Amino acid sequence: MNNQIPDSDKAVHDEMPADYKAEPGDGGNRYKKKRALTLRKSWRWWGVGLALFLALQVLLVMFFDREPALFDVQVNAEQYAKEHQWRDVTGVTSGAAFLEITDVLLNKPGGYMANDVMPPFLLMDNMPSWEFGVVIQVRDFVRVMRNDISRSQSQSEEDADLADSDPKFHNDHDKWIWPATEGRYKSGREFFTRYMNRLAGSAQPPAEFYARTDNLVVWLNLVEKRLGSLSKRLSASVGEDRINTNSGGDSTAESATYQPSELQVKTPWLQIDNNFYEARGSTWALIHLLKAIEVDFKGVLEKKNALVSLRQIIRELEATQDSIWTPMILNGSGFGFFANHSLVMASYISRANAGVIDLRQLLEDG
C-alpha cells in the first residue's frame, strides 16, 4: 500500500506534531483540521487589518473635516504687499483677501476635496459642501471685479487678466479630471495675481480698481440674492406649507409651468447638513470680503453714513462661524426638544441679508 504524502500536502505535513495520529476513518482528510486552523488565523489577521484601516480613515476624516479659521484682512494685505512688493493703493486689501480665500480653498490640510475619488475624502461631504459655499462667493466677486470694479464705465475695455481669471472659477466644482478643478482654480488665481501685480506693483500696463458706489451696489445685489437663497433652504429643514409667492404679487405674471397656489417645501434629510456647511463656507468667505470692502470703500461708506451698517452685517455673519458642539447637525422641530442648527443659521443669515438690503438702499438713495 502506497503511503507517500502528496507534494501539495508536504508543507502542512511538516508542520504537524511528531506524535500526531490520524483518527480512525480519516480516509485521506487527515489535514483538514490543520488547514481550517490556518484559514481562521488568516481571516483573523485580515479582520484586524480592515479594522485598523477603517479606524485610520475615521481619524483622517476627523482631521481633514476641520474648518479653516478666520484671518485678519489688513494683516493679510500687509503680508501680500511685502511678499509681492505692492504699493498701498485702493484695492490691495480686497485683492489680497480674494487671493488668501482661494489659497485656503486649495491648500488647506487635505487640499481641495470636493472632486476627490479616493478615501477618506470620498467618504466626506461636510468639507466639500463648505468648499462649494466658498466657490460661490469667489465666482461672484471675480465676476464683479471683471465687469464693474476694474472698469471706468460700461463701454470701457475689460481687464485682460480678469477676463482670463473669471471663467476658470466657473469650472465644475467637483470635476476630477479633464480638466481637474484644482488646476482650473489655480490658473484663475494666477491670472488674478497678475492683475494685482499691475494694480499695486510695477507690472505693465497698469490696472484699475474703482471704489465707486455703483460698483459696490452691483456686488451687494449678488450678495443679497445668495444670502436669501441660503436662508430659504436652511429654513426648509423642518418643512413648511407656504403660499406661492413666486409671481411677486403680480396678478398678470405668467410662468412657463403650472404654479399651484400653495407649496409644501422640505429639505431632503440627507441634504440638510450639506446646506448647513455650504452656508458656513459661503459666510466664511463673505466675512473676509466685506471686511476688505470696508477698507477699500471706506470713503464711499463714510460719505453715505453706511459704515456702521456694514459693520453690523459683518457682526451677524461672524455669529455663523461659532463652534458646533455636537458630532452631527441636529434637525429638531421648530419648538421641539432638540436644537435645529439649520434654523439658527438661517436666523443669522436672514438678519445679515436684511442688513445688506438696507445697506444697498442707503447707498443708492442716501
QUIKAWO-V96929 format. One record per residue. N is the residue number from 1. RES is the residue in three letters. SS is DSSP state (A for helix, B for strand, O for the rest). OMEGA is omega as a letter, one per 40 degrees, with the letter a starting at -180 (NA if undefined). Layout:
BEGIN
n=N res=RES ss=SS omega=OMEGA
n=N res=RES ss=SS omega=OMEGA
END
This chain:
BEGIN
n=1 res=MET ss=O omega=a
n=2 res=ASN ss=O omega=a
n=3 res=ASN ss=O omega=a
n=4 res=GLN ss=O omega=a
n=5 res=ILE ss=O omega=i
n=6 res=PRO ss=O omega=a
n=7 res=ASP ss=A omega=a
n=8 res=SER ss=A omega=a
n=9 res=ASP ss=A omega=a
n=10 res=LYS ss=A omega=a
n=11 res=ALA ss=A omega=i
n=12 res=VAL ss=A omega=a
n=13 res=HIS ss=A omega=a
n=14 res=ASP ss=A omega=a
n=15 res=GLU ss=A omega=a
n=16 res=MET ss=O omega=i
n=17 res=PRO ss=O omega=a
n=18 res=ALA ss=O omega=a
n=19 res=ASP ss=O omega=a
n=20 res=TYR ss=O omega=i
n=21 res=LYS ss=O omega=i
n=22 res=ALA ss=O omega=i
n=23 res=GLU ss=O omega=i
n=24 res=PRO ss=O omega=i
n=25 res=GLY ss=O omega=i
n=26 res=ASP ss=O omega=i
n=27 res=GLY ss=O omega=i
n=28 res=GLY ss=O omega=a
n=29 res=ASN ss=O omega=a
n=30 res=ARG ss=O omega=a
n=31 res=TYR ss=O omega=a
n=32 res=LYS ss=A omega=a
n=33 res=LYS ss=A omega=i
n=34 res=LYS ss=A omega=i
n=35 res=ARG ss=A omega=i
n=36 res=ALA ss=A omega=i
n=37 res=LEU ss=A omega=i
n=38 res=THR ss=A omega=i
n=39 res=LEU ss=A omega=i
n=40 res=ARG ss=A omega=i
n=41 res=LYS ss=A omega=i
n=42 res=SER ss=A omega=i
n=43 res=TRP ss=A omega=i
n=44 res=ARG ss=A omega=i
n=45 res=TRP ss=A omega=i
n=46 res=TRP ss=A omega=i
n=47 res=GLY ss=A omega=i
n=48 res=VAL ss=A omega=i
n=49 res=GLY ss=A omega=i
n=50 res=LEU ss=A omega=i
n=51 res=ALA ss=A omega=i
n=52 res=LEU ss=A omega=i
n=53 res=PHE ss=A omega=i
n=54 res=LEU ss=A omega=i
n=55 res=ALA ss=A omega=i
n=56 res=LEU ss=A omega=i
n=57 res=GLN ss=A omega=i
n=58 res=VAL ss=A omega=i
n=59 res=LEU ss=A omega=i
n=60 res=LEU ss=A omega=i
n=61 res=VAL ss=A omega=i
n=62 res=MET ss=A omega=a
n=63 res=PHE ss=A omega=a
n=64 res=PHE ss=A omega=a
n=65 res=ASP ss=O omega=a
n=66 res=ARG ss=O omega=a
n=67 res=GLU ss=O omega=i
n=68 res=PRO ss=O omega=i
n=69 res=ALA ss=O omega=i
n=70 res=LEU ss=O omega=i
n=71 res=PHE ss=O omega=i
n=72 res=ASP ss=O omega=a
n=73 res=VAL ss=A omega=a
n=74 res=GLN ss=A omega=i
n=75 res=VAL ss=A omega=i
n=76 res=ASN ss=A omega=i
n=77 res=ALA ss=A omega=i
n=78 res=GLU ss=A omega=i
n=79 res=GLN ss=A omega=i
n=80 res=TYR ss=A omega=i
n=81 res=ALA ss=A omega=i
n=82 res=LYS ss=A omega=a
n=83 res=GLU ss=A omega=a
n=84 res=HIS ss=A omega=a
n=85 res=GLN ss=O omega=i
n=86 res=TRP ss=O omega=i
n=87 res=ARG ss=O omega=i
n=88 res=ASP ss=O omega=a
n=89 res=VAL ss=O omega=i
n=90 res=THR ss=O omega=i
n=91 res=GLY ss=O omega=a
n=92 res=VAL ss=A omega=a
n=93 res=THR ss=A omega=i
n=94 res=SER ss=A omega=i
n=95 res=GLY ss=A omega=i
n=96 res=ALA ss=A omega=i
n=97 res=ALA ss=A omega=i
n=98 res=PHE ss=A omega=a
n=99 res=LEU ss=A omega=i
n=100 res=GLU ss=A omega=i
n=101 res=ILE ss=A omega=i
n=102 res=THR ss=A omega=i
n=103 res=ASP ss=A omega=i
n=104 res=VAL ss=A omega=i
n=105 res=LEU ss=A omega=a
n=106 res=LEU ss=A omega=a
n=107 res=ASN ss=A omega=i
n=108 res=LYS ss=O omega=i
n=109 res=PRO ss=O omega=a
n=110 res=GLY ss=O omega=a
n=111 res=GLY ss=O omega=i
n=112 res=TYR ss=O omega=a
n=113 res=MET ss=O omega=a
n=114 res=ALA ss=O omega=a
n=115 res=ASN ss=O omega=a
n=116 res=ASP ss=O omega=a
n=117 res=VAL ss=O omega=i
n=118 res=MET ss=O omega=i
n=119 res=PRO ss=O omega=e
n=120 res=PRO ss=O omega=a
n=121 res=PHE ss=A omega=i
n=122 res=LEU ss=A omega=a
n=123 res=LEU ss=A omega=a
n=124 res=MET ss=O omega=i
n=125 res=ASP ss=O omega=i
n=126 res=ASN ss=A omega=a
n=127 res=MET ss=A omega=i
n=128 res=PRO ss=A omega=i
n=129 res=SER ss=A omega=i
n=130 res=TRP ss=A omega=i
n=131 res=GLU ss=A omega=a
n=132 res=PHE ss=A omega=i
n=133 res=GLY ss=A omega=i
n=134 res=VAL ss=A omega=a
n=135 res=VAL ss=A omega=a
n=136 res=ILE ss=A omega=i
n=137 res=GLN ss=A omega=i
n=138 res=VAL ss=A omega=a
n=139 res=ARG ss=A omega=a
n=140 res=ASP ss=A omega=a
n=141 res=PHE ss=A omega=a
n=142 res=VAL ss=A omega=i
n=143 res=ARG ss=A omega=i
n=144 res=VAL ss=A omega=i
n=145 res=MET ss=A omega=a
n=146 res=ARG ss=A omega=a
n=147 res=ASN ss=A omega=a
n=148 res=ASP ss=A omega=a
n=149 res=ILE ss=A omega=a
n=150 res=SER ss=O omega=a
n=151 res=ARG ss=O omega=a
n=152 res=SER ss=O omega=i
n=153 res=GLN ss=O omega=a
n=154 res=SER ss=O omega=a
n=155 res=GLN ss=O omega=i
n=156 res=SER ss=O omega=a
n=157 res=GLU ss=O omega=i
n=158 res=GLU ss=O omega=i
n=159 res=ASP ss=O omega=a
n=160 res=ALA ss=A omega=a
n=161 res=ASP ss=A omega=i
n=162 res=LEU ss=A omega=i
n=163 res=ALA ss=A omega=i
n=164 res=ASP ss=A omega=a
n=165 res=SER ss=A omega=a
n=166 res=ASP ss=A omega=a
n=167 res=PRO ss=A omega=a
n=168 res=LYS ss=A omega=a
n=169 res=PHE ss=O omega=i
n=170 res=HIS ss=O omega=i
n=171 res=ASN ss=O omega=i
n=172 res=ASP ss=O omega=a
n=173 res=HIS ss=O omega=a
n=174 res=ASP ss=O omega=a
n=175 res=LYS ss=O omega=a
n=176 res=TRP ss=O omega=a
n=177 res=ILE ss=O omega=i
n=178 res=TRP ss=O omega=e
n=179 res=PRO ss=O omega=i
n=180 res=ALA ss=O omega=a
n=181 res=THR ss=A omega=a
n=182 res=GLU ss=A omega=a
n=183 res=GLY ss=A omega=i
n=184 res=ARG ss=A omega=a
n=185 res=TYR ss=A omega=i
n=186 res=LYS ss=A omega=i
n=187 res=SER ss=A omega=i
n=188 res=GLY ss=A omega=i
n=189 res=ARG ss=A omega=i
n=190 res=GLU ss=A omega=i
n=191 res=PHE ss=A omega=i
n=192 res=PHE ss=A omega=i
n=193 res=THR ss=A omega=i
n=194 res=ARG ss=A omega=i
n=195 res=TYR ss=A omega=a
n=196 res=MET ss=A omega=i
n=197 res=ASN ss=A omega=i
n=198 res=ARG ss=A omega=i
n=199 res=LEU ss=A omega=a
n=200 res=ALA ss=A omega=a
n=201 res=GLY ss=O omega=a
n=202 res=SER ss=O omega=a
n=203 res=ALA ss=O omega=a
n=204 res=GLN ss=O omega=e
n=205 res=PRO ss=O omega=a
n=206 res=PRO ss=O omega=i
n=207 res=ALA ss=O omega=a
n=208 res=GLU ss=O omega=i
n=209 res=PHE ss=O omega=a
n=210 res=TYR ss=O omega=i
n=211 res=ALA ss=O omega=a
n=212 res=ARG ss=O omega=a
n=213 res=THR ss=A omega=a
n=214 res=ASP ss=A omega=i
n=215 res=ASN ss=A omega=i
n=216 res=LEU ss=A omega=i
n=217 res=VAL ss=A omega=i
n=218 res=VAL ss=A omega=a
n=219 res=TRP ss=A omega=i
n=220 res=LEU ss=A omega=i
n=221 res=ASN ss=A omega=i
n=222 res=LEU ss=A omega=i
n=223 res=VAL ss=A omega=i
n=224 res=GLU ss=A omega=a
n=225 res=LYS ss=A omega=i
n=226 res=ARG ss=A omega=a
n=227 res=LEU ss=A omega=i
n=228 res=GLY ss=A omega=i
n=229 res=SER ss=A omega=i
n=230 res=LEU ss=A omega=a
n=231 res=SER ss=A omega=a
n=232 res=LYS ss=A omega=a
n=233 res=ARG ss=A omega=i
n=234 res=LEU ss=A omega=a
n=235 res=SER ss=A omega=a
n=236 res=ALA ss=O omega=a
n=237 res=SER ss=O omega=i
n=238 res=VAL ss=O omega=a
n=239 res=GLY ss=O omega=i
n=240 res=GLU ss=B omega=i
n=241 res=ASP ss=B omega=a
n=242 res=ARG ss=B omega=i
n=243 res=ILE ss=B omega=i
n=244 res=ASN ss=O omega=i
n=245 res=THR ss=O omega=a
n=246 res=ASN ss=O omega=i
n=247 res=SER ss=O omega=i
n=248 res=GLY ss=O omega=i
n=249 res=GLY ss=O omega=a
n=250 res=ASP ss=O omega=a
n=251 res=SER ss=O omega=a
n=252 res=THR ss=O omega=a
n=253 res=ALA ss=O omega=i
n=254 res=GLU ss=O omega=i
n=255 res=SER ss=O omega=a
n=256 res=ALA ss=O omega=a
n=257 res=THR ss=O omega=i
n=258 res=TYR ss=O omega=a
n=259 res=GLN ss=O omega=i
n=260 res=PRO ss=O omega=a
n=261 res=SER ss=O omega=i
n=262 res=GLU ss=B omega=a
n=263 res=LEU ss=B omega=i
n=264 res=GLN ss=B omega=a
n=265 res=VAL ss=B omega=i
n=266 res=LYS ss=O omega=i
n=267 res=THR ss=O omega=i
n=268 res=PRO ss=O omega=a
n=269 res=TRP ss=A omega=a
n=270 res=LEU ss=A omega=a
n=271 res=GLN ss=A omega=a
n=272 res=ILE ss=A omega=a
n=273 res=ASP ss=A omega=i
n=274 res=ASN ss=A omega=i
n=275 res=ASN ss=A omega=a
n=276 res=PHE ss=A omega=a
n=277 res=TYR ss=A omega=i
n=278 res=GLU ss=A omega=i
n=279 res=ALA ss=A omega=i
n=280 res=ARG ss=A omega=i
n=281 res=GLY ss=A omega=a
n=282 res=SER ss=A omega=i
n=283 res=THR ss=A omega=i
n=284 res=TRP ss=A omega=i
n=285 res=ALA ss=A omega=a
n=286 res=LEU ss=A omega=i
n=287 res=ILE ss=A omega=a
n=288 res=HIS ss=A omega=a
n=289 res=LEU ss=A omega=i
n=290 res=LEU ss=A omega=i
n=291 res=LYS ss=A omega=i
n=292 res=ALA ss=A omega=i
n=293 res=ILE ss=A omega=i
n=294 res=GLU ss=A omega=a
n=295 res=VAL ss=A omega=a
n=296 res=ASP ss=A omega=i
n=297 res=PHE ss=O omega=a
n=298 res=LYS ss=A omega=a
n=299 res=GLY ss=A omega=i
n=300 res=VAL ss=A omega=a
n=301 res=LEU ss=A omega=i
n=302 res=GLU ss=A omega=i
n=303 res=LYS ss=A omega=a
n=304 res=LYS ss=O omega=a
n=305 res=ASN ss=O omega=a
n=306 res=ALA ss=O omega=a
n=307 res=LEU ss=A omega=a
n=308 res=VAL ss=A omega=i
n=309 res=SER ss=A omega=i
n=310 res=LEU ss=A omega=a
n=311 res=ARG ss=A omega=i
n=312 res=GLN ss=A omega=i
n=313 res=ILE ss=A omega=i
n=314 res=ILE ss=A omega=i
n=315 res=ARG ss=A omega=i
n=316 res=GLU ss=A omega=a
n=317 res=LEU ss=A omega=i
n=318 res=GLU ss=A omega=i
n=319 res=ALA ss=A omega=i
n=320 res=THR ss=A omega=a
n=321 res=GLN ss=A omega=i
n=322 res=ASP ss=O omega=a
n=323 res=SER ss=O omega=i
n=324 res=ILE ss=O omega=a
n=325 res=TRP ss=O omega=i
n=326 res=THR ss=O omega=a
n=327 res=PRO ss=O omega=i
n=328 res=MET ss=O omega=i
n=329 res=ILE ss=O omega=a
n=330 res=LEU ss=O omega=a
n=331 res=ASN ss=B omega=i
n=332 res=GLY ss=O omega=i
n=333 res=SER ss=O omega=a
n=334 res=GLY ss=O omega=i
n=335 res=PHE ss=O omega=a
n=336 res=GLY ss=O omega=a
n=337 res=PHE ss=O omega=a
n=338 res=PHE ss=O omega=i
n=339 res=ALA ss=O omega=i
n=340 res=ASN ss=B omega=a
n=341 res=HIS ss=A omega=a
n=342 res=SER ss=A omega=i
n=343 res=LEU ss=A omega=i
n=344 res=VAL ss=A omega=i
n=345 res=MET ss=A omega=i
n=346 res=ALA ss=A omega=i
n=347 res=SER ss=A omega=i
n=348 res=TYR ss=A omega=a
n=349 res=ILE ss=A omega=i
n=350 res=SER ss=A omega=i
n=351 res=ARG ss=A omega=i
n=352 res=ALA ss=A omega=a
n=353 res=ASN ss=A omega=i
n=354 res=ALA ss=A omega=i
n=355 res=GLY ss=A omega=i
n=356 res=VAL ss=A omega=i
n=357 res=ILE ss=A omega=i
n=358 res=ASP ss=A omega=i
n=359 res=LEU ss=A omega=i
n=360 res=ARG ss=A omega=i
n=361 res=GLN ss=A omega=i
n=362 res=LEU ss=A omega=i
n=363 res=LEU ss=A omega=a
n=364 res=GLU ss=A omega=a
n=365 res=ASP ss=A omega=a
n=366 res=GLY ss=O omega=NA
END
